[in-house]
Amino acid sequence: MAEKVKTTSVKKESGFLYYLDKNGNVSRSKMARGASKGGSAEVVANAGVSRESGWLYFIDKDGDVSRAKMARGRK
């Protein structure tokens, strides 16, 4: 189950990949499709999230930063 870390309310546009960059901000890049190449990253929202080990951080369907516990070492 995921938990919200920061509310940013980013409106997602089609054709872009949204992610949390190394500085803890929400960024987006143009997705590569067929012959077109992907674009460079641009910061969409300054979230200032500091990451903790063992968690997966992502932008949820509401445009907020969320995290989920990583499942590692299961058999």
Residue, then its C-alpha position, 0 to 999 in steps of 0.5 A: m500500500a502506498e502513502k502520500v509523501k508530498t501533495t503537489s497536484v501536478k497535472k499530467e500531460s500525455g506523452f511525458l514521463y513524470y518522476l522524482d529526480k535526484n533533488g527530490n523535485v517532480s520532473r518530466s521528460k518527453m517519451a521516445r516514440g518510434a523515430s522521435k527521440g525523448g526530450s531533456a528533463e524539466v522541473v514541474a514542481n519543487a517538492g523537496v522530498s528526501r528519500e529513505s532507503g527501502w522505499l520506491y518513490f513515484i508520482d501517483k494518479d493525483g499528481d502527488v509524490s507517494r512511496a511504497k515499501m520495496a519487496r526485496g528478498r522474497k522467496 
